[in-house]
């Protein structure tokens, strides 16, 4: 890795969502574009935020940040044993938006879009602009009825998609509905937003996250120590200083963090940021 990041071109001051924009911003070449990237974009969503684009070293063809977010023609190679739903969400979904895999907790998938799209996502068939967007009011009512009618549910985990893509108003509405369910004691948010869109972590969003009155946790998804840039650390500080506990979630990825030194640096970066290493 050269360690010298190129300056962004003006077009990457906004999210990058198309193959043409990847070429305009120097993240792909015209030759790359000819090698099935358009076909990848038709099948799987593309999304790279300005914060992430700024971390990518365009001089390094093996850059670990680029490997996570820049599409590759190899994504179209699907092995016979691969599944569209590899972790069995559908088999454990009693109603739309709910996954009840373990007795005392459920996933609440309120939104199916993200500010960035990870190339390794195990829900990539279900998320993106072509997906469901947010749950309909009727589906949301059914999801909350399910939670209310199952007193064994102690924890509700907001995931998606990216739950912090919801507006503060909509997020507060969800939290207030959880407040009314006494047997729910813990609310957890699984998110990449502090890393990929740190400016989104503002007072209004933090207030909404705490509106349930329950103990709130954030599982922060980051896979490489460079992702915990100063702006991401400042966003995490705003969350921790508000009283929200943060834990980490990382995926072991070839060419990104599959060596001891990188993993050690990542875990130290979490600790320095007041994020407890938790899940790998």
SETOR-104329 format. One record per residue (C-alpha): x, y, z; residue number from 1; residue in one letter; chain. Coordinates in Angstrom, 2 decimals, m for minus. Each point is the difference from the previous one (the first is absolute). Example, Ala and Ser with C-alpha at 12.3 -4.5 7.8 and 13.67 -1.06 7.14 Angstrom:
2
R         u         v         w     i   aa   ch
R     12.30     m4.50      7.80     1    A    A
R      1.37      3.44     m0.66     2    S    A
//
This chain:
280
R         u         v         w     i   aa   ch
R      0.00      0.00      0.00     1    X    A
R      1.37      3.37     m0.96     2    X    A
R     m1.55      1.85      2.92     3    X    A
R     m0.55      3.00     m2.29     4    X    A
R     m3.69      0.59     m0.68     5    X    A
R     m0.95      1.85     m3.17     6    X    A
R     m2.19      3.06      0.31     7    X    A
R     m3.65     m0.63     m0.82     8    X    A
R     m1.43      1.37     m3.18     9    X    A
R     m2.96      2.42      0.42    10    X    A
R     m2.61     m2.61     m0.94    11    X    A
R      0.82     m2.06      3.10    12    X    A
R     m1.26      2.74      2.29    13    X    A
R     m3.26     m1.90     m0.36    14    X    A
R     m0.66     m3.74      0.38    15    X    A
R      1.30     m2.20     m2.81    16    X    A
R     m2.78     m2.26     m1.28    17    X    A
R      0.71     m0.89     m3.64    18    X    A
R      2.83     m1.62     m1.97    19    X    A
R      0.49      3.26     m1.93    20    X    A
R      0.52      1.88      3.27    21    X    A
R      2.54     m2.60      1.09    22    X    A
R      2.00      0.79     m3.14    23    X    A
R     m0.44      3.78      0.41    24    X    A
R      1.42     m0.15      3.51    25    X    A
R      2.94     m2.24     m0.86    26    X    A
R     m1.28     m3.08      1.84    27    X    A
R     m0.32     m2.02     m3.22    28    X    A
R      1.54      0.30     m3.45    29    X    A
R     m1.84     m0.08     m3.31    30    X    A
R      1.46     m3.49     m0.47    31    X    A
R     m1.57     m1.08      3.28    32    X    A
R     m3.32      1.36     m1.21    33    X    A
R      0.20     m2.24     m3.04    34    X    A
R      0.47     m3.10      2.15    35    X    A
R     m3.60     m0.61      1.13    36    X    A
R     m0.19      2.77      2.63    37    X    A
R     m3.21      1.26     m1.60    38    X    A
R     m1.43     m3.50      0.41    39    X    A
R      1.05     m0.03      3.66    40    X    A
R     m1.73      3.37      0.51    41    X    A
R     m3.21     m1.35     m1.52    42    X    A
R     m0.04     m2.84      2.53    43    X    A
R      1.48      1.54      3.16    44    X    A
R     m0.17      3.54      1.34    45    X    A
R      3.03      2.30     m0.07    46    X    A
R      0.53      2.62      2.67    47    X    A
R      3.18      1.73      1.19    48    X    A
R     m0.34      3.01      2.28    49    X    A
R      2.37      2.99     m0.20    50    X    A
R      1.51     m1.01      3.36    51    X    A
R      0.88     m3.46     m1.32    52    X    A
R      1.17      1.28     m3.40    53    X    A
R      2.44      2.28      1.82    54    X    A
R      1.59     m3.01      1.73    55    X    A
R      0.74     m1.95     m3.17    56    X    A
R      3.59      0.02     m1.26    57    X    A
R     m0.36      0.12     m3.76    58    X    A
R      3.69     m0.83     m0.40    59    X    A
R     m0.47     m3.38      1.68    60    X    A
R     m1.76     m2.63     m2.14    61    X    A
R     m0.47     m2.10      3.15    62    X    A
R     m1.28      2.80      2.21    63    X    A
R     m1.96     m1.62      2.89    64    X    A
R     m2.66      2.72      0.03    65    X    A
R     m0.61     m0.25     m3.74    66    X    A
R     m0.28     m3.78      0.25    67    X    A
R     m3.02      0.43      2.28    68    X    A
R     m1.96      2.49     m2.11    69    X    A
R      1.15      0.16     m3.65    70    X    A
R     m1.86     m2.59     m2.11    71    X    A
R      1.84     m2.81     m1.74    72    X    A
R     m1.03     m2.13     m2.97    73    X    A
R      0.68     m3.10      2.14    74    X    A
R     m3.23      0.73      1.90    75    X    A
R     m1.87     m1.55     m2.93    76    X    A
R      1.71     m3.36      0.61    77    X    A
R     m2.52     m1.88      2.13    78    X    A
R      0.93     m3.49      1.18    79    X    A
R     m2.71     m2.70     m0.06    80    X    A
R      0.08     m0.32      3.79    81    X    A
R     m0.56      3.72      0.61    82    X    A
R     m3.39      1.15      1.27    83    X    A
R     m1.87      3.26     m0.42    84    X    A
R     m0.83     m0.09      3.73    85    X    A
R      3.20     m1.53      1.48    86    X    A
R     m0.83      0.61      3.67    87    X    A
R     m3.61     m1.14     m0.17    88    X    A
R     m1.80      3.28      0.69    89    X    A
R     m3.06     m1.10     m1.96    90    X    A
R     m0.32     m3.28      1.87    91    X    A
R     m0.11      1.90      3.30    92    X    A
R     m2.25      2.87     m1.08    93    X    A
R     m3.50     m0.48      1.50    94    X    A
R     m1.17      3.37     m1.35    95    X    A
R      1.48      2.53     m2.41    96    X    A
R      2.87      1.96      1.54    97    X    A
R      0.59     m2.39      2.92    98    X    A
R      2.65     m2.72      0.29    99    X    A
R     m0.41     m2.12      3.16   100    X    A
R      2.97     m2.36     m0.07   101    X    A
R      0.81     m0.08      3.74   102    X    A
R     m2.65     m0.23      2.73   103    X    A
R      0.65      3.25      1.87   104    X    A
R      0.75      2.41     m2.86   105    X    A
R     m1.25      1.02     m3.41   106    X    A
R      1.30      1.97     m2.94   107    X    A
R     m2.21      2.88     m1.11   108    X    A
R      0.84      0.80     m3.63   109    X    A
R     m1.76      3.33     m0.38   110    X    A
R      1.90      1.21     m3.05   111    X    A
R      1.68     m1.72     m2.94   112    X    A
R      2.31      2.72     m1.32   113    X    A
R      3.52      1.03      1.07   114    X    A
R      2.30      3.00     m0.51   115    X    A
R      2.66     m2.44     m1.28   116    X    A
R     m0.24     m3.51     m1.42   117    X    A
R      2.57     m2.53      1.19   118    X    A
R      1.00     m2.45     m2.72   119    X    A
R      0.01     m2.88      2.52   120    X    A
R     m3.48      0.69      1.42   121    X    A
R     m1.96     m3.19      0.72   122    X    A
R     m3.24      1.95     m0.51   123    X    A
R      1.05      1.50     m3.33   124    X    A
R     m2.92     m1.69     m1.78   125    X    A
R     m2.41      1.84      2.32   126    X    A
R      1.45      3.50      0.36   127    X    A
R      0.48      2.92     m2.34   128    X    A
R     m2.11      2.50     m1.94   129    X    A
R     m1.78     m2.87     m1.77   130    X    A
R     m1.13     m1.44      3.35   131    X    A
R     m2.88      0.68      2.33   132    X    A
R      1.17      3.38      1.35   133    X    A
R     m1.61      0.19      3.42   134    X    A
R     m2.64     m2.20      1.57   135    X    A
R     m3.53      1.08     m0.80   136    X    A
R     m2.13      1.29      2.91   137    X    A
R     m1.99     m3.25     m0.10   138    X    A
R      3.14     m2.15      0.11   139    X    A
R      1.40      2.13      2.83   140    X    A
R     m3.22     m0.48      2.00   141    X    A
R      0.22     m3.76     m0.52   142    X    A
R      3.66     m0.04      1.05   143    X    A
R     m0.72      1.87      3.23   144    X    A
R     m3.01     m2.21      0.72   145    X    A
R      2.29     m3.01     m0.30   146    X    A
R      2.52      1.50      2.44   147    X    A
R     m2.75      0.98      2.45   148    X    A
R     m1.55     m3.49     m0.13   149    X    A
R      3.27     m1.81      0.78   150    X    A
R      1.06      0.79      3.58   151    X    A
R      3.18     m2.06     m0.41   152    X    A
R      1.42      2.76     m2.22   153    X    A
R      2.47      1.91      2.17   154    X    A
R      2.01      1.74     m2.72   155    X    A
R     m0.96      1.63     m3.29   156    X    A
R      2.82      0.47     m2.52   157    X    A
R     m0.55      2.60     m2.70   158    X    A
R      1.74     m0.98     m3.19   159    X    A
R     m0.82      0.04     m3.64   160    X    A
R      1.18      1.48     m2.16   161    X    A
R      1.35      2.84      2.11   162    X    A
R     m2.31      1.00      2.87   163    X    A
R      1.66      3.39      0.44   164    X    A
R     m1.09      0.95     m3.52   165    X    A
R     m3.40      0.62      1.57   166    X    A
R     m0.77      3.63      0.79   167    X    A
R      0.12      1.00      3.68   168    X    A
R     m3.80      0.34     m0.08   169    X    A
R     m0.60     m3.50     m1.34   170    X    A
R      2.64     m1.51      2.26   171    X    A
R     m1.56      1.70      3.04   172    X    A
R     m3.39     m1.43     m0.95   173    X    A
R      1.46     m3.51      0.01   174    X    A
R      1.73      0.61      3.33   175    X    A
R     m3.19      1.33      1.57   176    X    A
R     m1.86     m3.11     m1.07   177    X    A
R      2.70     m2.15      1.61   178    X    A
R     m0.33      2.09      3.17   179    X    A
R     m3.57     m1.30      0.33   180    X    A
R      1.10     m3.66      0.02   181    X    A
R      1.16     m0.67      3.54   182    X    A
R      1.68     m3.35     m0.55   183    X    A
R      2.44      1.53     m2.51   184    X    A
R      2.96      1.22      2.06   185    X    A
R      2.79      0.45     m2.58   186    X    A
R      0.05      1.77     m3.36   187    X    A
R      3.03     m0.58     m2.22   188    X    A
R      0.86      1.79     m3.24   189    X    A
R      2.25     m1.70     m2.57   190    X    A
R      1.53      2.77     m2.05   191    X    A
R      2.81      1.24     m2.22   192    X    A
R     m1.15      3.64      0.07   193    X    A
R      2.61      1.36      2.48   194    X    A
R      2.68     m1.21     m2.43   195    X    A
R     m1.59      0.59     m3.41   196    X    A
R     m2.12      3.10      0.66   197    X    A
R      1.26      1.41      3.32   198    X    A
R     m1.68      3.38     m0.45   199    X    A
R     m3.35     m1.77      0.34   200    X    A
R      0.70     m0.64      3.69   201    X    A
R     m1.48      3.21      1.38   202    X    A
R     m2.01      1.00      3.05   203    X    A
R     m3.37     m0.66     m1.65   204    X    A
R      0.93     m3.54     m1.03   205    X    A
R      1.55     m0.82      3.39   206    X    A
R     m3.11      1.28      1.80   207    X    A
R     m2.16     m2.20     m2.23   208    X    A
R      2.16     m3.05      0.71   209    X    A
R     m0.54      0.45      3.74   210    X    A
R     m3.74      0.67     m0.23   211    X    A
R     m0.97     m3.53      1.05   212    X    A
R      1.32      0.51      3.52   213    X    A
R      1.58     m3.47     m0.30   214    X    A
R      3.68     m0.81      0.33   215    X    A
R      1.47      0.81     m3.43   216    X    A
R      2.98     m1.65     m1.64   217    X    A
R      1.64      0.63     m3.35   218    X    A
R      1.85     m2.76     m1.85   219    X    A
R      2.40      1.93     m2.23   220    X    A
R      1.01     m1.79     m3.18   221    X    A
R      3.58      0.71     m1.10   222    X    A
R      2.53     m2.37     m1.52   223    X    A
R      3.26      1.94     m0.37   224    X    A
R      1.72      2.45      2.36   225    X    A
R      0.03      2.72     m2.68   226    X    A
R     m3.79      0.11      0.17   227    X    A
R      0.27      1.53      3.48   228    X    A
R      1.10      3.35     m1.41   229    X    A
R     m0.15      3.18      2.13   230    X    A
R     m3.55      0.82     m1.16   231    X    A
R     m1.18     m3.53      0.89   232    X    A
R      1.64      0.22      3.42   233    X    A
R     m1.71      3.34      0.62   234    X    A
R     m3.38     m1.52     m0.93   235    X    A
R      0.62     m2.89      2.39   236    X    A
R      0.96      2.47      2.74   237    X    A
R     m3.33      1.78     m0.43   238    X    A
R     m1.84     m3.30      0.43   239    X    A
R      2.03     m1.24      2.97   240    X    A
R     m0.16      3.37      1.74   241    X    A
R     m3.81     m0.16     m0.30   242    X    A
R     m0.02     m3.23      2.01   243    X    A
R     m0.37     m2.53     m2.82   244    X    A
R      2.27     m3.04      0.38   245    X    A
R      1.92     m0.98     m3.13   246    X    A
R      1.26     m3.45     m0.96   247    X    A
R      1.74     m1.13     m3.18   248    X    A
R     m1.03     m2.28     m2.83   249    X    A
R      2.56     m1.00     m2.62   250    X    A
R      0.11     m2.48     m2.87   251    X    A
R      3.18     m1.96     m0.68   252    X    A
R      0.77      0.82     m3.64   253    X    A
R      2.79     m1.24     m2.26   254    X    A
R      2.22      2.86     m1.06   255    X    A
R     m1.57      2.38      2.50   256    X    A
R      0.72     m1.17      3.53   257    X    A
R      1.09     m3.65     m0.21   258    X    A
R      3.36      0.50      1.71   259    X    A
R      0.85      0.36      3.71   260    X    A
R      1.52      3.48     m0.23   261    X    A
R     m3.04      1.53     m1.73   262    X    A
R     m2.43     m1.65      2.40   263    X    A
R      2.03      1.16      3.00   264    X    A
R      0.07      3.56     m1.37   265    X    A
R     m3.76     m0.14     m0.59   266    X    A
R     m0.74     m1.20      3.54   267    X    A
R      2.30      2.65      1.49   268    X    A
R     m1.72      2.65     m2.11   269    X    A
R     m3.37     m1.14      1.36   270    X    A
R      1.25      0.21      3.59   271    X    A
R      1.49      3.46     m0.60   272    X    A
R     m3.40      1.08     m1.34   273    X    A
R     m1.81     m1.40      3.07   274    X    A
R     m1.54     m2.83     m2.01   275    X    A
R      0.22     m3.37      1.75   276    X    A
R      1.34     m2.75     m2.30   277    X    A
R     m2.84     m2.50     m0.15   278    X    A
R     m0.73     m1.93     m3.18   279    X    A
R      2.25     m1.32     m2.76   280    X    A
//
